[in-house]
Amino acid sequence: MDDGPGRERLRFTVLGPVRAWRGTTPLAAGSPQQRALLAALLLRGGRTATAAELVDALWGDEPPHAALAALRTYASRLRKALGADADALVSESGGYAIRPVNGRDLDLDHDRAEQYAAEAEKAKASGDRGRARELLESALALWDGEPLAGLAGPYAETQRTRLDEWRLSLTEARLELILECGRHADVVSELTALTAAHPLRERLRELLMLALYRSGRQAEALAVYADTRRLLADELGVDPCASLSDLHQRILRADIDLDAPPVTSDGPESTDQVIVRPQQLPATVADFTGRTTFVSELGAQLATAEGSVMAVSALTGIGGVGKTTLAVHVAHAAREHFPDGQLYVDLQGAGQTPSEPEAVLGAFLRSLGTPDSSIPDGLEERSALYRSTLAGRRVLALLDNARDAAQVRPLLPGTEGCAALITGRARMIDLAGAHLIDLDVMSPEEAMNLFTRIVGEERVSSERKAVMAVVGACGFLPLAIRIAASRLAARRTWTVSILARKLADERRRLDELRAGDLAVKATFELGYGQLEPQQARAFRLLGLAEGPDISLAAAAAILDLDADAAEELLESLVDTSLLESAAPGRYRYHDLVRLYARDCAERDEQPPSERAAALSRLLDFYSATAANMYVLERPGDRLVDHMEATTYPGLEFTDRTTALEWLFSEAGCLLACARQCGGPATLRRAVDLILLTKDLAESGADALQYEQANISLLTAAQEAGDQHAQARSHTALTYVRTLAGRLDEADENAKSAMLLGMAAEDPFSSSYAPNDRAIIANSQRRHDDAEAYLRQALTAFRADRNWQSEASALCNLSRVHLDTGRVDSAIQLAEEGIAIYRRVGAKRRLANGMYALALAYTRANRLVEAAEQLGSALAIFQDSRQRFWEGMTNFRLAELDLAARRPAAAANHAEQALAALRGIGGESRRASVLTTLGRALNDIGHTDRARVCWQEALAMFERVGSPESTTVEALLAPPVVA
C-alpha cells in the first residue's frame, strides 16, 4: 500500500525483465551486470550475500581482475537509483542485502507468486478447486516472458531454469484442476501446445491423454502414448514412467474411473461454492393438502437413495389429478437427502412435440456446470456424460409430464445416491425397477380441505353442503378445485352457494375425449366460464401461439393492447391458475390448458377472422423486431427494404448486444411462429422472418430448428404456388445447408431460388442466389462458374444499391481469384469489400472481409498482416456468437501458423477450431481441420496422433466424396525408401 507522496513502496520484478519502481514511477536498474546484482539480492529473501557469493553469481569461475571494485560500483549505483529508499540496500559483514525500509515491505513479483501458490494448495486441500485455480492463474499472470531476461552469469542461468520449471509446475497444477472440474475439452489445445514445447515432460503427456480420452478421442489418446514411448526410447533410451503406462492400460480397457468427474464451476464468481448444485424445483404450493399416504410412501422410497441403489418412482394419473403438485411437494420435503442438487424438466409428454431426451440432457449438463464445448453430440454420448457427471453425487431428478418410459430412460441418473421422480399420464410398467404409483382423484374430505384452505374457513364453515356440491362438480380433481376456489376467493361478494349453482349449470359434455380427459376438460370449462370477457379473450388468443412460452411484449401484440394493460390481464390469469408465470415478463400454459384454450378460440372467438388477426399481429411484432435487429447487424443490406409490409410495430434496440440477446432468447418462439404462419395470408411475412433471423443458423445452436422451419414454409409455398415465397425459402435453405457443408443440396436450393426469383421479379432472391451459387461452385472447384455467378450477383447488388451484399460478393470474388492463382487481384478485391463494409458501418460483416483478406495475405506470404486480420476478425465473431466463423477463423490461423513454421501454435488453433465447429460446418470442414491438426502434430513429433487425425479425416472425406481424400491418403502413405 502506498504511504503518501514520496513514500511509495518499492516494487521489483524478476519473473521477466528485472525492473524496479517506486510506486508507479520506474527506477533506472542500470546495466545488465547491475541488474544481475539486484536479482541476486532480491531472490535471497532479505538474507545477506557475501561479496564472494555475489562475485561467483555474476562471473562464475572467471571473474575479472577488479571484480570486488566492480561489485562495489554496482552497489553504489543501485543505492543512487533507489534515491530516498537507498537504505533498502544494506551493507554488512562484507556483503549486501535488500530489506524493507521504514516498515514498508518490498513488493516482489516472485514473493507474490509464492504466496498465491501456497494459498492455492490450501484451497485445493479444502476442496475449493475454483478458488485454487483462480489463485494459480494469478500466480502465472505475474510472469512476463523469460525470467531474468537479458541477464548473463551462472546465478541468473540457474535461477532462470528454476523459475521456468516452477512456472511449468504451476501450469500443470492449474491444468489438473481444470480436468478435475470436468472441463477436459477446454484444455486439449493448450496441452497440445505444451507437449510440443516440452516433448519429454511426461506429466503433460499424461494430462493430454486424459483430456483427449474424456473428450471422446480415445484413438488420439492412445496415439499420444505411442508417440511418447517412441520419443523417450529415441532420446533417452527409457520407457514411459509407471503412471503414464498405467494410464495407457486403463484407457485400453475403458476404465470407468477415468470417466469425466462431475463438472464443477471454477470461475471467480463461484469460489464460495465450487460444485454446481442446481436448485431447479418449482415452488411448492403453500396450501398443499392431503395425499398423506402417498407423501409418506414416496418420501420413504426417495430416502432409500442414500443406500446402494438408485431410487426411481413414477406417478401416473389423468391430467389435473395433481401429479406435478404432489411430486414437487415430495421433492422439496426430500431435499435434505440430495444435497448436491435437484434437477427439473417438463418433458411435454402430453403435447404434440414431447421434449427430446438429447436436448434435455444438454440442458441438464449445462445446469451441472458442463460448458457447451464439452457437451457431445448424440443421445448415448450425452447420457453417458450425464451419468458420469452425477457419479459420486446425490442428486434428485424430477422428470415431469413424461410421455413414456423410452423418453425417460436416458434421463435416469443411474448411480447410487441419486433418485428420479417421474410424472406422466401413461403407466410406465416397462420402466424396470420403478416404484409405480397410480394417483386417483382426491377423497371428498381432502377435496373439501383443499377448497377450504384456498377460500378460507370463515367463508365455508356455514356452507358445508354447498362446498361438497362444488368439489363434486369438479370431479374431486385438484386442478379443477383450485381453479374454482381461486375464482371464489377473488370475489368477496359471492357465496359458495352461488358458485355451486353456476357450476351445476355449466358442465358440458365432451364426447370426443376419453373419460379421464372428459373430466379434465370439464374442469377447465369451470374456470373459463367464470372469466371476465377481457380475460376470456386473452385466455383464448394467447393459446394460439405455438412457442414454448411468450414474452409480455409478444402477448401484448396478440391482444392488441399496450404492455401495462396486457400485463394486468396476464397476471389475472396467473391468479386463476389458468396461466403460469415462467419468469419475470414471460408466461406459458400447462400443455392441457393450452389445448383447451385453442378449443375455446375455435369455438368462441368471433368473428373467426380475429384468430388470424391475432397471429398476424404476433408475426408482425416478431418480424418488425427482427428487422430492427437486422438493420443493426447488417447496415447497408437491403433485405428490410424488400420485406412484405408489416402493420404492428416491434421493439427498438440501441445496441447490437441487446439486439442479439433478444434474437437468441426468442429463438424457439420466432421459429415456432414462422412455422405456424404458413397460410396464404401470412406466408410471405413468415418467410421474411426466417430470412431476418439467419443468425440463428450461423450460431449453430438453433441450426436444425431453423432448417426445419424453412422446410415447412417451403412446402407451404409450393402448395400455394407462390413463386416469391418459394424463392426466398430456397434462399434461406441454401444458406443453412451451405454452412452445414451439404453443398449439393444447397446448390439445388440456390438454383431454384435463382429461377423462381427471376420469375417472381424478386430483387432479393434473384440477386442473392447467384452469390450463393458462386460460393458453392468455388467450394466444388468450379472456378469459372463461380466467377460468372459473382459477376451476375455484383450487377444485381449494385442495381439494387445493396452495398453490404456488394461487399460480400467482392470478398467472395477475392476467394475465386485466390484459388485460381491471382493473388494480387484477390488482395485488391478483398480490400474493396472491406472499404464498403467500413463505409456502411457493417462491423460484423467487416470480419468476413478481414477473413477473406487474410487468406489472400497468407497466399502472398504476408503472414504478419494475415495474422492481424484474422485476430481482429476472430474477436468480432466471438463477440457476435458466430460459432461457425469462430471455428473457421481458428482453422485459418492454424494454417497460417503452419505456413510460418509454428506447428505448436497451429495445433492449438486447430483444436479450438474443432471445439467451435462441433455439430456445425459439416464433415468436410471438420476433416480439413483434422488434416491441418495432423500436419501440426506430425511436425512436432506426435506422429502417431497425427495419423489418427488423418485417418479420421480420410473417413470423413470419403463419406462426402471429397477429392481432398487423395491428399490425406498421401499423408498416410508410408514414406518411400530410396
Secondary structure, 3 states (H helix, E strand, C coil): CCCCCCCCCEEEECCCCCEEEECCEEECCCCHHHHHHHHHHHCCCCCCEEHHHHHHHHHCCCCCCCHHHHHHHHHHHHHHHHHHHHHHEEEECCEEEECCECCECCEEHHHHHHHHHHHHHHHHHCCCHHHHHHHHHHHHCCCCCCCCCCCCCHHHHHHHHHHHHHHHHHHHHHHHHHHHCCCHHHCHHHHHHHHHHCCCCHHHHHHHHHHHHHCCCHHHHHHHHHHHHHHHHHHCCCCCCHHHHHHHHHHHCCCHHHCCCCCCCCCHHHCCCCCCCCECCCCCCCCCCCCHHHHHHHHHHHHHHHCCCCEEEEEECCCCCCHHHHHHHHHHHCHHHCCCCEEEEECCCCCCCCCCHHHHHHHHHHHCCCCHHHCCCCHHHHHHHHHHHHCCCCCEEEEEEECCHHHHHHHCCCCCCCEEEEEECCCCCCCCCCEEEECCCCCHHHHHHHHHHHHCHHHHCCCHHHHHHHHHHCCCCHHHHHHHHHHHHHCCCCCHHHHHHHHHHHCCCCCCCCHHHHHHHHHHHHHHHCCCHHHHHHHHHHCCCCCCCEEHHHHHHHHCCCHHHHHHHHHHHHHCCCCEEEECCEEECCHHHHHHHHHHHHHHCCCCHHHHHHHHHHHHHHHHHHHHHHHHHCCCCCHHHHCCCCCCCCCCCCCHHHHHHHHHHCHHHHHHHHHHCCCCCCHHHHHHHHHHCCHHHHHCCCHHHHHHHHHHHHHHHHHHCCHHHHHHHHHHHHHHHHHCCCHHHHHHHHHHHHHHHHHCCCHHHHHHHHHHHHHHHHHCCCHHHHHHHHHHHHHHHHHCCCHHHHHHHHHHHHHHHHHCCCHHHHHHHHHHHHHHHHHHCCHHHHHHHHHHHHHHHHHCCCHHHHHHHHHHHHHHHHHCCCHHHHHHHHHHHHHHHHHCCCHHHHHHHHHHHHHHCCCCCHHHHHHHHHHHHHHHHHHCCCHHHHHHHHHHHHHHHHHHCCCHHHHHHHHHCCCCCC
